[in-house]
Amino acid sequence: MYLLGYDIGSSSVKASLVDAQSGKCVASAFYPKSEAPIIAKHTGWAEQDPSMWLGNLRLATEDVLHQVHAINPKDIKAIGISYQMHGLVCVDKEMNVLRPSIIWCDSRAVPYGQQAFETLGKKWCLEHLLNSPGNFTAAKLAWVKENEPELYNRIWKIMLPGDYIAMRLTGSVCTTVSGLSEGIFWDFKKNAPSKELLDYFQFDPSVLAPVKPTFGLQGTLTREAAQRLGLAEGTPVTYRAGDQPNNALSLGVLQPGEIASTAGTSGVVYGVIGQVSHDPLSRVNSFAHVNHTPQDPRLGVLLCINGTGILNSWMRHNVAPTGSSYPEMDKMAEKVPIGSEGVSILPFGNGAERMLQNKDVGCSLYGVNFNRHTNSHLLRAAQEGIVFSFQYGIEIMEQMGLKVDKIHAGKANMFQSRIFQETLSGVSGATIELYDTDGSVGAAKGAGLGAGIYKNANEAFSSLNRLAVITPDNRDLYREAYERWKSHLTV
């Protein structure tokens, strides 16, 4: 008995086949092998053709099935979908796509969201929507309405990327509360789509897809989709979620006080809180987590830091000796004590940061002594500066009611660095647990939960392979370095 998980990213589509009984991934594949193209007709635009996602999904599925030669497609009991968040897909009554998807990193809708924030009232938006409408899906649809009115009038339903994939697999149109909240359509006080937001933008409420549970039957594979993918007709789709909530699920992060984190080109801290809450300065985003219910609230508080791994990459190309690998850079940095002997780096050189109220403060270097400090000091200070930006965001989350006990992460990217691990644990006081998992495996196990194959999350993730545990140490030294770092940050 198997479970199939898809992760629909902007760079690639990954598929993983999981043995439901052992919980182990038996095959995985991703396409394309080079980064998927993004259409950018104008500065700040970012679009993708949804048919490209489907094509890559088919290739990844074929690859996975080829790897497990003896599998009978009927042995795949459920399908789960993880997807890039905040995108907009528009379809007509025949379920045809009307335009390329405006994806998460497209910034054209910022003025529409900001105007809504000011007109509806910042207090009202934060109390009801938990966020500024910002550059999310609702604001993107407002851009289409104003700039492509003829196309807008042909729209039957709008969808997030995962909703679209599910529709093409099952022929059924639906979304989730988590999905509507990430599009900033959900009113958390009324536990319903926001009438005030829809009225403000003059959106017909019928444009929203019907809501179904995150875990549960969301449709079954059509004959056409089954033939195209080499799967069995009638296979149920029983889970879908945005990539960050799904990443948290993949790491077993479901309860208040738990945090999921990633540190690639950008960095993400995603913490779960047990009450409906918001940041009054809208420096972090709050969405319904995968296990949220009105009776038992679970919100995912999302912090995204643009200047994360990109700073480490810049250090590799401009500071480290030519040809240095990241492990070699880590060894150089380990020669320097905690606090980098007074050197501090603010890692904000990749554009405006929402955590800093959308200010672009740039990357800054403090405390360098030309007679004392070397490139090893800069390499360590860069990693510490990235971690300290995480901690700054965690403190915002703590003000919202998050109690930080444990941080879960995949052992990948910067979480492979011992300095990074120990600095984050030391400055936050949290235990860090590193795991071998990814989003497509998490989506497969989510499907198992939605299909009732697993009785609860504990059973679904009992096989999660924990690779390392880092406990807090040298807290005073890390806190001293952090306070010095923070003294240089003026927002």
FENZINOR-V982097 format. One record per helix or strand of 2 or more residues. SS is the DSSP state (h for helix, s for strand). FROM is the first residue (numbers start at 0). TO is the last residue. If there is no record, write none. Layout:
SS | FROM | TO
SS | FROM | TO
//
This chain:
s | 1 | 7
s | 12 | 18
s | 24 | 30
s | 46 | 47
h | 49 | 66
h | 72 | 74
s | 75 | 82
s | 87 | 90
s | 100 | 101
h | 109 | 119
h | 121 | 127
h | 136 | 146
h | 148 | 151
s | 156 | 158
h | 160 | 169
h | 176 | 181
s | 185 | 186
s | 191 | 192
h | 194 | 200
h | 204 | 206
h | 222 | 228
s | 235 | 241
h | 242 | 249
s | 257 | 262
s | 266 | 272
s | 284 | 287
s | 298 | 304
h | 308 | 317
h | 325 | 332
h | 339 | 341
s | 343 | 347
h | 353 | 355
s | 361 | 365
h | 374 | 398
s | 405 | 409
h | 412 | 415
h | 417 | 427
s | 430 | 435
h | 438 | 449
h | 456 | 459
s | 464 | 469
h | 474 | 486
//
